[in-house]
């Protein structure tokens, strides 16, 4: 019996061991500098909540395009609270309803393309030489799976790499699978999945090195952790069954 217990413990210890080669980041391959890019583009997507600021020398001309959103008391019909700038929600068709200009389709465009589109519509008929600033208010990503702090994270500056995202989540647990991380992204209305390998320097040239709004990063558990969880579950079941059998045998032999 003692030998069996020792053997079982040895198997569990061996299965729980993780090779150093499975833990250290960026150990494989060389960085292809010709493929490394520090540029990234924010693509406007449905459900993005936009803050659009338009300024110009003629302050009166831009007032209709910088509406304030206020709440009104139903009893007195008077404004309540501090007025805030109107936000614009991109609908499922990729459109926003913009003051004066009406419906504008901006889904799938980059920020620069949206700015150019609005400038062409405003100048010179409404505003001369407008300065346009666009920000996604609800820009967020999610990190799930075998990390220290899984959850959803708001990104105020709209710029985040996969490494930044994992750092926000407290990095991978020691049992996290580093060579098969899954990123789910919406592209042209479809869910697309990418896989990256943190053990390789090729991550720096990956198309998902810079994340986009609403990307989901999933870190799988490694084989040893999965086996350990399975063993713990089976052990509990085995103990329960054994207890029932011992109880029945005791009652029968009395």
C-alpha angles and dihedrals in degrees: 000000000000091000090052092052091048091049092049092050090049092052091050092049092049093047091049094052114104121205117239087234089064095053112041114091125229095007097133133068130001126271112257098217092193089066097044114105129179093194124098134176128217110220117206111235138180114283092028110139108217133200109203118191121189121188134172141154090267100069094184092056093057097046095089089055097050102059122178122228115218136169120236129212109237093216099051100019088226128135116268125203131354118325115245131193116272115259124213121219116207106228128217090273091055093251135132127197104232125190115266092350095065123201115011124182109221102149112129094017125119120241091256091051092051091049090050091048093051092044091054091050095047103038123105102349097058111007128018115225097348121197109217128196124184128190131177104228097191098045107151144150132200128223116195139171131034100007132114097251113018115190149097119300129199113222110204097186095046092229121106136145126210088254091053090051093052090047090054088053091052095257127277121310114246087258094054116116105241101186099056110045115159125218118190116199136171114237124174091345094308132103111244125187129210130186126211134189116218090193089067130069087220086089088083090064096042119123087232097049085105109049125217130218114290094014113152119215116199124190115198124215115248123249094260092054092048092049091047092052090048091048092050091051093048091046092055090049091047092051091049093050091045091051091052092049093049090049092050093046090050092051093047095049096049 
